[in-house]
Structure formats: C-alpha cells, structure tokens
C-alpha cells in the first residue's frame, strides 16, 4: 500500500491493518526459514508498509496532543 491509500484510513483502521501486517511479516519470515518463499522482496515491502503505518499513527497522535 502506498501512503496515499493509508492516509484515507482512520487511526483505528490503521491499527487493525498494522496487526495484520505484523502477522503477515511473521508468516513470511517462517516461509523464508523453511525455504518456501521464492521472492524475499515481499518481506521488504511489508516492513516498509509497517513503517508507513507507524509514521501515520504518530502523526495522528502529534496532531491530537
């Protein structure tokens, strides 16, 4: 997901999506360990999406303080 799509979501939706992304990252890491994952690019993209979500959540918190 790109930042434009993430900015359209509410903070509660972002928190829910963050949990899903963490679960997805865990699954991808297990697949890498068992050599079931062909392209490791998915891991990088998932980590970047998690970072984007965390950044947006921090922006929301900074505006509300």
LUMLUMDREN-2810 file (N, C-alpha, C; in Angstrom, 1 decimal):
<atoms>
<atom><aa>X</aa><ch>A</ch><at>N</at><xx>0.8</xx><yy>-1.2</yy><zz>0.0</zz></atom>
<atom><aa>X</aa><ch>A</ch><at>CA</at><xx>0.0</xx><yy>0.0</yy><zz>0.0</zz></atom>
<atom><aa>X</aa><ch>A</ch><at>C</at><xx>0.9</xx><yy>1.2</yy><zz>0.0</zz></atom>
<atom><aa>X</aa><ch>A</ch><at>N</at><xx>0.4</xx><yy>2.2</yy><zz>-0.7</zz></atom>
<atom><aa>X</aa><ch>A</ch><at>CA</at><xx>1.2</xx><yy>3.5</yy><zz>-0.7</zz></atom>
<atom><aa>X</aa><ch>A</ch><at>C</at><xx>0.6</xx><yy>4.4</yy><zz>0.3</zz></atom>
<atom><aa>X</aa><ch>A</ch><at>N</at><xx>1.3</xx><yy>5.5</yy><zz>0.6</zz></atom>
<atom><aa>X</aa><ch>A</ch><at>CA</at><xx>0.9</xx><yy>6.4</yy><zz>1.6</zz></atom>
<atom><aa>X</aa><ch>A</ch><at>C</at><xx>-0.4</xx><yy>7.1</yy><zz>1.3</zz></atom>
<atom><aa>X</aa><ch>A</ch><at>N</at><xx>-0.7</xx><yy>7.3</yy><zz>0.1</zz></atom>
<atom><aa>X</aa><ch>A</ch><at>CA</at><xx>-2.0</xx><yy>8.0</yy><zz>-0.3</zz></atom>
<atom><aa>X</aa><ch>A</ch><at>C</at><xx>-3.1</xx><yy>7.1</yy><zz>0.2</zz></atom>
<atom><aa>X</aa><ch>A</ch><at>N</at><xx>-3.0</xx><yy>5.8</yy><zz>-0.1</zz></atom>
<atom><aa>X</aa><ch>A</ch><at>CA</at><xx>-4.1</xx><yy>4.9</yy><zz>0.4</zz></atom>
<atom><aa>X</aa><ch>A</ch><at>C</at><xx>-4.2</xx><yy>4.8</yy><zz>1.9</zz></atom>
<atom><aa>X</aa><ch>A</ch><at>N</at><xx>-3.1</xx><yy>4.9</yy><zz>2.5</zz></atom>
<atom><aa>X</aa><ch>A</ch><at>CA</at><xx>-3.1</xx><yy>4.8</yy><zz>4.0</zz></atom>
<atom><aa>X</aa><ch>A</ch><at>C</at><xx>-3.6</xx><yy>6.0</yy><zz>4.7</zz></atom>
<atom><aa>X</aa><ch>A</ch><at>N</at><xx>-3.4</xx><yy>7.2</yy><zz>4.1</zz></atom>
<atom><aa>X</aa><ch>A</ch><at>CA</at><xx>-3.9</xx><yy>8.4</yy><zz>4.7</zz></atom>
<atom><aa>X</aa><ch>A</ch><at>C</at><xx>-5.4</xx><yy>8.5</yy><zz>4.6</zz></atom>
<atom><aa>X</aa><ch>A</ch><at>N</at><xx>-6.1</xx><yy>7.8</yy><zz>3.8</zz></atom>
<atom><aa>X</aa><ch>A</ch><at>CA</at><xx>-7.5</xx><yy>7.8</yy><zz>3.7</zz></atom>
<atom><aa>X</aa><ch>A</ch><at>C</at><xx>-8.2</xx><yy>7.0</yy><zz>4.8</zz></atom>
<atom><aa>X</aa><ch>A</ch><at>N</at><xx>-7.4</xx><yy>6.2</yy><zz>5.5</zz></atom>
<atom><aa>X</aa><ch>A</ch><at>CA</at><xx>-7.9</xx><yy>5.3</yy><zz>6.6</zz></atom>
<atom><aa>X</aa><ch>A</ch><at>C</at><xx>-7.9</xx><yy>6.0</yy><zz>7.9</zz></atom>
<atom><aa>X</aa><ch>A</ch><at>N</at><xx>-8.8</xx><yy>5.6</yy><zz>8.8</zz></atom>
<atom><aa>X</aa><ch>A</ch><at>CA</at><xx>-8.9</xx><yy>6.2</yy><zz>10.2</zz></atom>
<atom><aa>X</aa><ch>A</ch><at>C</at><xx>-7.8</xx><yy>5.5</yy><zz>11.0</zz></atom>
<atom><aa>X</aa><ch>A</ch><at>N</at><xx>-7.5</xx><yy>6.1</yy><zz>12.2</zz></atom>
<atom><aa>X</aa><ch>A</ch><at>CA</at><xx>-6.5</xx><yy>5.5</yy><zz>13.0</zz></atom>
<atom><aa>X</aa><ch>A</ch><at>C</at><xx>-6.8</xx><yy>4.1</yy><zz>13.5</zz></atom>
<atom><aa>X</aa><ch>A</ch><at>N</at><xx>-8.1</xx><yy>3.9</yy><zz>13.8</zz></atom>
<atom><aa>X</aa><ch>A</ch><at>CA</at><xx>-8.5</xx><yy>2.5</yy><zz>14.2</zz></atom>
<atom><aa>X</aa><ch>A</ch><at>C</at><xx>-8.3</xx><yy>1.5</yy><zz>13.1</zz></atom>
<atom><aa>X</aa><ch>A</ch><at>N</at><xx>-8.6</xx><yy>1.9</yy><zz>11.8</zz></atom>
<atom><aa>X</aa><ch>A</ch><at>CA</at><xx>-8.3</xx><yy>1.0</yy><zz>10.7</zz></atom>
<atom><aa>X</aa><ch>A</ch><at>C</at><xx>-6.8</xx><yy>0.8</yy><zz>10.5</zz></atom>
<atom><aa>X</aa><ch>A</ch><at>N</at><xx>-6.0</xx><yy>1.8</yy><zz>10.7</zz></atom>
<atom><aa>X</aa><ch>A</ch><at>CA</at><xx>-4.6</xx><yy>1.7</yy><zz>10.6</zz></atom>
<atom><aa>X</aa><ch>A</ch><at>C</at><xx>-4.0</xx><yy>0.7</yy><zz>11.7</zz></atom>
<atom><aa>X</aa><ch>A</ch><at>N</at><xx>-4.5</xx><yy>0.8</yy><zz>12.9</zz></atom>
<atom><aa>X</aa><ch>A</ch><at>CA</at><xx>-4.1</xx><yy>-0.1</yy><zz>13.9</zz></atom>
<atom><aa>X</aa><ch>A</ch><at>C</at><xx>-4.5</xx><yy>-1.5</yy><zz>13.6</zz></atom>
<atom><aa>X</aa><ch>A</ch><at>N</at><xx>-5.6</xx><yy>-1.7</yy><zz>13.0</zz></atom>
<atom><aa>X</aa><ch>A</ch><at>CA</at><xx>-6.1</xx><yy>-3.1</yy><zz>12.6</zz></atom>
<atom><aa>X</aa><ch>A</ch><at>C</at><xx>-5.2</xx><yy>-3.6</yy><zz>11.5</zz></atom>
<atom><aa>X</aa><ch>A</ch><at>N</at><xx>-4.9</xx><yy>-2.7</yy><zz>10.5</zz></atom>
<atom><aa>X</aa><ch>A</ch><at>CA</at><xx>-4.0</xx><yy>-3.1</yy><zz>9.4</zz></atom>
<atom><aa>X</aa><ch>A</ch><at>C</at><xx>-2.6</xx><yy>-3.4</yy><zz>9.9</zz></atom>
<atom><aa>X</aa><ch>A</ch><at>N</at><xx>-2.2</xx><yy>-2.7</yy><zz>10.9</zz></atom>
<atom><aa>X</aa><ch>A</ch><at>CA</at><xx>-0.8</xx><yy>-2.9</yy><zz>11.5</zz></atom>
<atom><aa>X</aa><ch>A</ch><at>C</at><xx>-0.7</xx><yy>-4.3</yy><zz>12.0</zz></atom>
<atom><aa>X</aa><ch>A</ch><at>N</at><xx>-1.7</xx><yy>-4.7</yy><zz>12.8</zz></atom>
<atom><aa>X</aa><ch>A</ch><at>CA</at><xx>-1.7</xx><yy>-6.1</yy><zz>13.3</zz></atom>
<atom><aa>X</aa><ch>A</ch><at>C</at><xx>-1.7</xx><yy>-7.1</yy><zz>12.2</zz></atom>
<atom><aa>X</aa><ch>A</ch><at>N</at><xx>-2.5</xx><yy>-6.9</yy><zz>11.1</zz></atom>
<atom><aa>X</aa><ch>A</ch><at>CA</at><xx>-2.4</xx><yy>-7.8</yy><zz>10.0</zz></atom>
<atom><aa>X</aa><ch>A</ch><at>C</at><xx>-1.1</xx><yy>-7.9</yy><zz>9.3</zz></atom>
<atom><aa>X</aa><ch>A</ch><at>N</at><xx>-0.4</xx><yy>-6.7</yy><zz>9.2</zz></atom>
<atom><aa>X</aa><ch>A</ch><at>CA</at><xx>0.9</xx><yy>-6.7</yy><zz>8.6</zz></atom>
<atom><aa>X</aa><ch>A</ch><at>C</at><xx>1.9</xx><yy>-7.4</yy><zz>9.4</zz></atom>
<atom><aa>X</aa><ch>A</ch><at>N</at><xx>1.8</xx><yy>-7.2</yy><zz>10.8</zz></atom>
<atom><aa>X</aa><ch>A</ch><at>CA</at><xx>2.8</xx><yy>-7.9</yy><zz>11.6</zz></atom>
<atom><aa>X</aa><ch>A</ch><at>C</at><xx>2.6</xx><yy>-9.4</yy><zz>11.5</zz></atom>
<atom><aa>X</aa><ch>A</ch><at>N</at><xx>1.3</xx><yy>-9.9</yy><zz>11.4</zz></atom>
<atom><aa>X</aa><ch>A</ch><at>CA</at><xx>1.1</xx><yy>-11.3</yy><zz>11.2</zz></atom>
<atom><aa>X</aa><ch>A</ch><at>C</at><xx>1.6</xx><yy>-11.8</yy><zz>9.9</zz></atom>
<atom><aa>X</aa><ch>A</ch><at>N</at><xx>1.4</xx><yy>-11.0</yy><zz>8.8</zz></atom>
<atom><aa>X</aa><ch>A</ch><at>CA</at><xx>1.9</xx><yy>-11.3</yy><zz>7.5</zz></atom>
<atom><aa>X</aa><ch>A</ch><at>C</at><xx>3.4</xx><yy>-11.4</yy><zz>7.5</zz></atom>
<atom><aa>X</aa><ch>A</ch><at>N</at><xx>4.1</xx><yy>-10.5</yy><zz>8.2</zz></atom>
<atom><aa>X</aa><ch>A</ch><at>CA</at><xx>5.6</xx><yy>-10.5</yy><zz>8.3</zz></atom>
<atom><aa>X</aa><ch>A</ch><at>C</at><xx>6.1</xx><yy>-11.7</yy><zz>9.0</zz></atom>
<atom><aa>X</aa><ch>A</ch><at>N</at><xx>5.4</xx><yy>-12.1</yy><zz>10.0</zz></atom>
<atom><aa>X</aa><ch>A</ch><at>CA</at><xx>5.8</xx><yy>-13.3</yy><zz>10.8</zz></atom>
<atom><aa>X</aa><ch>A</ch><at>C</at><xx>5.7</xx><yy>-14.5</yy><zz>9.9</zz></atom>
<atom><aa>X</aa><ch>A</ch><at>N</at><xx>4.6</xx><yy>-14.6</yy><zz>9.1</zz></atom>
<atom><aa>X</aa><ch>A</ch><at>CA</at><xx>4.4</xx><yy>-15.7</yy><zz>8.2</zz></atom>
<atom><aa>X</aa><ch>A</ch><at>C</at><xx>5.5</xx><yy>-15.8</yy><zz>7.1</zz></atom>
<atom><aa>X</aa><ch>A</ch><at>N</at><xx>5.8</xx><yy>-14.6</yy><zz>6.6</zz></atom>
<atom><aa>X</aa><ch>A</ch><at>CA</at><xx>6.8</xx><yy>-14.5</yy><zz>5.5</zz></atom>
<atom><aa>X</aa><ch>A</ch><at>C</at><xx>8.2</xx><yy>-15.0</yy><zz>6.1</zz></atom>
<atom><aa>X</aa><ch>A</ch><at>N</at><xx>8.5</xx><yy>-14.6</yy><zz>7.3</zz></atom>
<atom><aa>X</aa><ch>A</ch><at>CA</at><xx>9.7</xx><yy>-15.0</yy><zz>7.9</zz></atom>
<atom><aa>X</aa><ch>A</ch><at>C</at><xx>9.8</xx><yy>-16.5</yy><zz>8.1</zz></atom>
<atom><aa>X</aa><ch>A</ch><at>N</at><xx>8.7</xx><yy>-17.1</yy><zz>8.5</zz></atom>
<atom><aa>X</aa><ch>A</ch><at>CA</at><xx>8.7</xx><yy>-18.6</yy><zz>8.7</zz></atom>
<atom><aa>X</aa><ch>A</ch><at>C</at><xx>8.9</xx><yy>-19.2</yy><zz>7.3</zz></atom>
<atom><aa>X</aa><ch>A</ch><at>N</at><xx>8.2</xx><yy>-18.7</yy><zz>6.3</zz></atom>
<atom><aa>X</aa><ch>A</ch><at>CA</at><xx>8.4</xx><yy>-19.3</yy><zz>5.0</zz></atom>
<atom><aa>X</aa><ch>A</ch><at>C</at><xx>9.8</xx><yy>-19.1</yy><zz>4.5</zz></atom>
<atom><aa>X</aa><ch>A</ch><at>N</at><xx>10.5</xx><yy>-18.1</yy><zz>4.8</zz></atom>
<atom><aa>X</aa><ch>A</ch><at>CA</at><xx>11.9</xx><yy>-17.9</yy><zz>4.4</zz></atom>
<atom><aa>X</aa><ch>A</ch><at>C</at><xx>12.7</xx><yy>-18.9</yy><zz>5.1</zz></atom>
<atom><aa>X</aa><ch>A</ch><at>N</at><xx>12.5</xx><yy>-19.1</yy><zz>6.4</zz></atom>
<atom><aa>X</aa><ch>A</ch><at>CA</at><xx>13.3</xx><yy>-20.1</yy><zz>7.1</zz></atom>
<atom><aa>X</aa><ch>A</ch><at>C</at><xx>13.1</xx><yy>-21.5</yy><zz>6.6</zz></atom>
<atom><aa>X</aa><ch>A</ch><at>N</at><xx>12.0</xx><yy>-21.8</yy><zz>6.1</zz></atom>
<atom><aa>X</aa><ch>A</ch><at>CA</at><xx>11.7</xx><yy>-23.2</yy><zz>5.6</zz></atom>
<atom><aa>X</aa><ch>A</ch><at>C</at><xx>11.9</xx><yy>-23.3</yy><zz>4.1</zz></atom>
<atom><aa>X</aa><ch>A</ch><at>N</at><xx>12.4</xx><yy>-22.2</yy><zz>3.5</zz></atom>
<atom><aa>X</aa><ch>A</ch><at>CA</at><xx>12.7</xx><yy>-22.1</yy><zz>2.1</zz></atom>
<atom><aa>X</aa><ch>A</ch><at>C</at><xx>11.5</xx><yy>-22.3</yy><zz>1.2</zz></atom>
<atom><aa>X</aa><ch>A</ch><at>N</at><xx>10.4</xx><yy>-21.8</yy><zz>1.7</zz></atom>
<atom><aa>X</aa><ch>A</ch><at>CA</at><xx>9.1</xx><yy>-21.9</yy><zz>0.9</zz></atom>
<atom><aa>X</aa><ch>A</ch><at>C</at><xx>8.9</xx><yy>-20.6</yy><zz>0.1</zz></atom>
<atom><aa>X</aa><ch>A</ch><at>N</at><xx>9.5</xx><yy>-19.6</yy><zz>0.5</zz></atom>
<atom><aa>X</aa><ch>A</ch><at>CA</at><xx>9.3</xx><yy>-18.3</yy><zz>-0.1</zz></atom>
<atom><aa>X</aa><ch>A</ch><at>C</at><xx>10.3</xx><yy>-18.0</yy><zz>-1.2</zz></atom>
<atom><aa>X</aa><ch>A</ch><at>N</at><xx>9.9</xx><yy>-17.8</yy><zz>-2.4</zz></atom>
<atom><aa>X</aa><ch>A</ch><at>CA</at><xx>10.8</xx><yy>-17.6</yy><zz>-3.5</zz></atom>
<atom><aa>X</aa><ch>A</ch><at>C</at><xx>11.3</xx><yy>-16.2</yy><zz>-3.6</zz></atom>
<atom><aa>X</aa><ch>A</ch><at>N</at><xx>10.5</xx><yy>-15.2</yy><zz>-3.5</zz></atom>
<atom><aa>X</aa><ch>A</ch><at>CA</at><xx>10.9</xx><yy>-13.8</yy><zz>-3.5</zz></atom>
<atom><aa>X</aa><ch>A</ch><at>C</at><xx>10.9</xx><yy>-13.1</yy><zz>-2.2</zz></atom>
<atom><aa>X</aa><ch>A</ch><at>N</at><xx>12.1</xx><yy>-12.7</yy><zz>-1.7</zz></atom>
<atom><aa>X</aa><ch>A</ch><at>CA</at><xx>12.2</xx><yy>-12.1</yy><zz>-0.4</zz></atom>
<atom><aa>X</aa><ch>A</ch><at>C</at><xx>11.8</xx><yy>-10.6</yy><zz>-0.5</zz></atom>
<atom><aa>X</aa><ch>A</ch><at>N</at><xx>11.4</xx><yy>-10.1</yy><zz>-1.6</zz></atom>
<atom><aa>X</aa><ch>A</ch><at>CA</at><xx>11.0</xx><yy>-8.7</yy><zz>-1.8</zz></atom>
<atom><aa>X</aa><ch>A</ch><at>C</at><xx>9.8</xx><yy>-8.4</yy><zz>-1.0</zz></atom>
<atom><aa>X</aa><ch>A</ch><at>N</at><xx>8.9</xx><yy>-9.4</yy><zz>-0.8</zz></atom>
<atom><aa>X</aa><ch>A</ch><at>CA</at><xx>7.7</xx><yy>-9.3</yy><zz>-0.1</zz></atom>
<atom><aa>X</aa><ch>A</ch><at>C</at><xx>8.0</xx><yy>-8.8</yy><zz>1.4</zz></atom>
<atom><aa>X</aa><ch>A</ch><at>N</at><xx>9.0</xx><yy>-9.4</yy><zz>1.9</zz></atom>
<atom><aa>X</aa><ch>A</ch><at>CA</at><xx>9.4</xx><yy>-9.1</yy><zz>3.3</zz></atom>
<atom><aa>X</aa><ch>A</ch><at>C</at><xx>9.7</xx><yy>-7.6</yy><zz>3.4</zz></atom>
<atom><aa>X</aa><ch>A</ch><at>N</at><xx>10.5</xx><yy>-7.1</yy><zz>2.5</zz></atom>
<atom><aa>X</aa><ch>A</ch><at>CA</at><xx>10.9</xx><yy>-5.7</yy><zz>2.4</zz></atom>
<atom><aa>X</aa><ch>A</ch><at>C</at><xx>9.7</xx><yy>-4.8</yy><zz>2.3</zz></atom>
<atom><aa>X</aa><ch>A</ch><at>N</at><xx>8.8</xx><yy>-5.1</yy><zz>1.4</zz></atom>
<atom><aa>X</aa><ch>A</ch><at>CA</at><xx>7.6</xx><yy>-4.3</yy><zz>1.2</zz></atom>
<atom><aa>X</aa><ch>A</ch><at>C</at><xx>6.7</xx><yy>-4.3</yy><zz>2.4</zz></atom>
<atom><aa>X</aa><ch>A</ch><at>N</at><xx>6.6</xx><yy>-5.4</yy><zz>3.1</zz></atom>
<atom><aa>X</aa><ch>A</ch><at>CA</at><xx>5.8</xx><yy>-5.5</yy><zz>4.3</zz></atom>
<atom><aa>X</aa><ch>A</ch><at>C</at><xx>6.3</xx><yy>-4.6</yy><zz>5.4</zz></atom>
<atom><aa>X</aa><ch>A</ch><at>N</at><xx>7.7</xx><yy>-4.7</yy><zz>5.5</zz></atom>
<atom><aa>X</aa><ch>A</ch><at>CA</at><xx>8.3</xx><yy>-3.9</yy><zz>6.5</zz></atom>
<atom><aa>X</aa><ch>A</ch><at>C</at><xx>8.1</xx><yy>-2.4</yy><zz>6.3</zz></atom>
<atom><aa>X</aa><ch>A</ch><at>N</at><xx>8.2</xx><yy>-2.0</yy><zz>5.0</zz></atom>
<atom><aa>X</aa><ch>A</ch><at>CA</at><xx>8.0</xx><yy>-0.6</yy><zz>4.6</zz></atom>
<atom><aa>X</aa><ch>A</ch><at>C</at><xx>6.6</xx><yy>-0.1</yy><zz>4.9</zz></atom>
<atom><aa>X</aa><ch>A</ch><at>N</at><xx>5.6</xx><yy>-1.0</yy><zz>4.6</zz></atom>
<atom><aa>X</aa><ch>A</ch><at>CA</at><xx>4.2</xx><yy>-0.7</yy><zz>4.9</zz></atom>
<atom><aa>X</aa><ch>A</ch><at>C</at><xx>4.0</xx><yy>-0.5</yy><zz>6.4</zz></atom>
<atom><aa>X</aa><ch>A</ch><at>N</at><xx>4.6</xx><yy>-1.4</yy><zz>7.2</zz></atom>
<atom><aa>X</aa><ch>A</ch><at>CA</at><xx>4.5</xx><yy>-1.2</yy><zz>8.6</zz></atom>
<atom><aa>X</aa><ch>A</ch><at>C</at><xx>5.1</xx><yy>0.1</yy><zz>9.1</zz></atom>
<atom><aa>X</aa><ch>A</ch><at>N</at><xx>6.2</xx><yy>0.5</yy><zz>8.5</zz></atom>
<atom><aa>X</aa><ch>A</ch><at>CA</at><xx>6.8</xx><yy>1.8</yy><zz>8.9</zz></atom>
<atom><aa>X</aa><ch>A</ch><at>C</at><xx>6.0</xx><yy>2.9</yy><zz>8.5</zz></atom>
<atom><aa>X</aa><ch>A</ch><at>N</at><xx>5.3</xx><yy>2.9</yy><zz>7.3</zz></atom>
<atom><aa>X</aa><ch>A</ch><at>CA</at><xx>4.4</xx><yy>3.9</yy><zz>6.9</zz></atom>
<atom><aa>X</aa><ch>A</ch><at>C</at><xx>3.2</xx><yy>4.0</yy><zz>7.8</zz></atom>
<atom><aa>X</aa><ch>A</ch><at>N</at><xx>2.7</xx><yy>2.9</yy><zz>8.2</zz></atom>
<atom><aa>X</aa><ch>A</ch><at>CA</at><xx>1.5</xx><yy>2.9</yy><zz>9.1</zz></atom>
<atom><aa>X</aa><ch>A</ch><at>C</at><xx>1.9</xx><yy>3.5</yy><zz>10.5</zz></atom>
<atom><aa>X</aa><ch>A</ch><at>N</at><xx>3.1</xx><yy>3.1</yy><zz>11.0</zz></atom>
<atom><aa>X</aa><ch>A</ch><at>CA</at><xx>3.5</xx><yy>3.7</yy><zz>12.3</zz></atom>
<atom><aa>X</aa><ch>A</ch><at>C</at><xx>3.8</xx><yy>5.2</yy><zz>12.2</zz></atom>
<atom><aa>X</aa><ch>A</ch><at>N</at><xx>4.3</xx><yy>5.6</yy><zz>11.1</zz></atom>
<atom><aa>X</aa><ch>A</ch><at>CA</at><xx>4.5</xx><yy>7.1</yy><zz>10.9</zz></atom>
<atom><aa>X</aa><ch>A</ch><at>C</at><xx>3.2</xx><yy>7.8</yy><zz>10.9</zz></atom>
<atom><aa>X</aa><ch>A</ch><at>N</at><xx>2.2</xx><yy>7.3</yy><zz>10.2</zz></atom>
<atom><aa>X</aa><ch>A</ch><at>CA</at><xx>0.9</xx><yy>8.0</yy><zz>10.1</zz></atom>
<atom><aa>X</aa><ch>A</ch><at>C</at><xx>0.3</xx><yy>8.0</yy><zz>11.5</zz></atom>
<atom><aa>X</aa><ch>A</ch><at>N</at><xx>0.4</xx><yy>6.9</yy><zz>12.2</zz></atom>
<atom><aa>X</aa><ch>A</ch><at>CA</at><xx>-0.2</xx><yy>6.9</yy><zz>13.6</zz></atom>
<atom><aa>X</aa><ch>A</ch><at>C</at><xx>0.5</xx><yy>7.9</yy><zz>14.5</zz></atom>
<atom><aa>X</aa><ch>A</ch><at>N</at><xx>1.8</xx><yy>8.1</yy><zz>14.4</zz></atom>
<atom><aa>X</aa><ch>A</ch><at>CA</at><xx>2.5</xx><yy>9.0</yy><zz>15.2</zz></atom>
<atom><aa>X</aa><ch>A</ch><at>C</at><xx>2.1</xx><yy>10.5</yy><zz>14.8</zz></atom>
<atom><aa>X</aa><ch>A</ch><at>N</at><xx>1.8</xx><yy>10.7</yy><zz>13.5</zz></atom>
<atom><aa>X</aa><ch>A</ch><at>CA</at><xx>1.3</xx><yy>12.0</yy><zz>13.0</zz></atom>
<atom><aa>X</aa><ch>A</ch><at>C</at><xx>0.0</xx><yy>12.3</yy><zz>13.6</zz></atom>
<atom><aa>X</aa><ch>A</ch><at>N</at><xx>-0.9</xx><yy>11.3</yy><zz>13.6</zz></atom>
<atom><aa>X</aa><ch>A</ch><at>CA</at><xx>-2.2</xx><yy>11.5</yy><zz>14.2</zz></atom>
<atom><aa>X</aa><ch>A</ch><at>C</at><xx>-2.1</xx><yy>11.8</yy><zz>15.7</zz></atom>
<atom><aa>X</aa><ch>A</ch><at>N</at><xx>-1.3</xx><yy>11.1</yy><zz>16.4</zz></atom>
<atom><aa>X</aa><ch>A</ch><at>CA</at><xx>-1.1</xx><yy>11.4</yy><zz>17.8</zz></atom>
<atom><aa>X</aa><ch>A</ch><at>C</at><xx>-0.5</xx><yy>12.8</yy><zz>18.1</zz></atom>
<atom><aa>X</aa><ch>A</ch><at>N</at><xx>0.4</xx><yy>13.2</yy><zz>17.2</zz></atom>
<atom><aa>X</aa><ch>A</ch><at>CA</at><xx>1.0</xx><yy>14.5</yy><zz>17.4</zz></atom>
<atom><aa>X</aa><ch>A</ch><at>C</at><xx>0.0</xx><yy>15.6</yy><zz>17.2</zz></atom>
<atom><aa>X</aa><ch>A</ch><at>N</at><xx>-0.9</xx><yy>15.4</yy><zz>16.3</zz></atom>
<atom><aa>X</aa><ch>A</ch><at>CA</at><xx>-2.0</xx><yy>16.4</yy><zz>16.0</zz></atom>
<atom><aa>X</aa><ch>A</ch><at>C</at><xx>-3.0</xx><yy>16.5</yy><zz>17.1</zz></atom>
<atom><aa>X</aa><ch>A</ch><at>N</at><xx>-3.2</xx><yy>15.4</yy><zz>17.8</zz></atom>
<atom><aa>X</aa><ch>A</ch><at>CA</at><xx>-4.2</xx><yy>15.4</yy><zz>18.9</zz></atom>
<atom><aa>X</aa><ch>A</ch><at>C</at><xx>-3.6</xx><yy>15.8</yy><zz>20.2</zz></atom>
<atom><aa>X</aa><ch>A</ch><at>N</at><xx>-2.4</xx><yy>16.0</yy><zz>20.3</zz></atom>
<atom><aa>X</aa><ch>A</ch><at>CA</at><xx>-1.8</xx><yy>16.4</yy><zz>21.6</zz></atom>
<atom><aa>X</aa><ch>A</ch><at>C</at><xx>-1.9</xx><yy>17.9</yy><zz>21.9</zz></atom>
</atoms>
